[in-house]
């Protein structure tokens, strides 16, 4: 027994010794980073959805050509957002200097701000004015700009131009009530004409982050606030918000299929692209796919801002990805320089033209070359100016819980198990438990 | 002479200790250390990947995780149809130190009750995982036994059939889950909705994976499809050890098929069956991939709930407490099975 104790003591001493030495080692590395190396390496953790990876590699190449002393590695990260966050957290937990630049989701800045550098220290000021203000606001945590917008996303209303014309409408709906009237008329007409699978409106009704995006649009466009306001007050428990949710529930089984309560982005797109829906709420990515070869709705649809509810309010959920510099980077200054190049005008323009990624720089939506390549960007500018950010920065680091409470309760309303008034009351109580 | 032998023995003992040391070190680093670390973290409010100071919070995590309450609801009024309307649980359930949230309401002897917990999602995940485990393992065992009894027989094309039988098991869960997700689609894209419409059960729009009443059943269906081959394979291995001659003898003695199965096959394959059951039960209790891929944050298994608390909410301490509870539940099953299998070998 005594031997065992001795052994234990030895083991613990060893363990502490090792952990201390790695700690000290980490500091050594920090110190040596300032001295010039033969070739400085910057590693970028980037997404690999669609053309993202190719575009990031090309950007790295052009940067390296003009900066021969720098080597940029582009690291592929998991496609699934939560998996990617899981990977990043492991890097952060171990204070790893392996990755210098992280591509982060629009809902993360508040959560991981403590692991990121303040870009204002590296002269971000000269770039920020050109970007959409809502995103810069979203990426600013306690006065620090922790990430630079790279590309963005917002909720849009897709509509079938041919069918609206056929039934005598010359413009997309301006309000949600109009949308319901138009959808009912067209749906009844198309069904009578023989298409039994035709529906009026499809959206993301499954119980997941996507529903938070959709529902915050319903609430915001009905003058019901944005769940938790930037100053921290929980605003969801109000009559307008409750009314917005009840209205959405009234679509299920009437103009929207019952199955919409299990729809994600792709389910909605599949239905719309198969020609079986008049309206769809989705992100900009569905545009180029819908106009692809073999799509039955090619050239027969367009996009507009989402309808308004009360008082002419509109809302489009803000999505998209940012680039941030890790606090544990050995060379944050160079990393920041690479970041400003990646998120700069030239690169965003290229990404818009080649991959139809939405720029975060306002003036690019008026750029002739961009509009020639992706004409629908012209109608997007108005949408990006009315975006509503999910309350991720203000509720950080507990946004994931807040969002789950929200979409769980909204889903119950859509399923007919709860009412708008009951749900908003529940959401308020639960969120006040979470953020205290 | 005696002392020499004594020292020899001592030397051997020393030698044995040295030889045991590596395995002890390995065991310590890969089993006891992580386990102990999870255990000690479960009493703190540590956050994952955060510089926030970690504090000891005692049993608080467990209190939040496991508090349950059954409260009687008073009738408030009656609507025009004569249905009694009860008070809203939100108004009467305690809110300190943690708010109790409704899980379900039920009637006993014309009294109306509400069942609530401070973390309903976890309690539901425990219930779901247990339902999932009991039903899927039971179905897999019965079906596996049937498949094994057929496969053990000699028939043309048996080799090919055996290979075909293993296909569901060989497909990675990530792939088969996606496949089933498609079949369960909430429109007429999904085969179950098409069939449901044929038979007039659904209107072709039923959200199998979003409706709480069918979610767990969908999981059981996928798991049974996927794991029955594994069960069949294990049982088949057991069946192959039974000598063929005794069946001939039994037939000559006039013992029929069913009696042969219950009196001969079953007792002789029992040991294998118990091992297979242990395998499957423990596997099913810590099910993660299926729930995570199909449901993400819609509904949890115990393991995917722990993952959600760690990765999405970054609550390392709370997630550790969840893991400890899962560990204890699985441990309970192990004791139960050890008792059962011990009984088998003693016979």
Interface residues (C-beta under 8 A of the other chain):
Chain A: X11 X82 X85 X86 X89 X90 X92 X93 X111 X112 X114 X115 X197 X205 X206 X207 X208 X209 X253 X257 X258 X259 X260 X261 X262 X263 X267 X270 X271 X397 X398 X400 X401 X404 X411 X415 X425 X426 X429 X430 X433
Chain B: X28 X47 X48 X49 X50 X51 X90 X98 X99 X101 X185 X186 X187 X188 X189 X193 X203 X205 X206 X207 X208 X209 X210 X211 X296 X297 X298 X311 X312 X313 X314
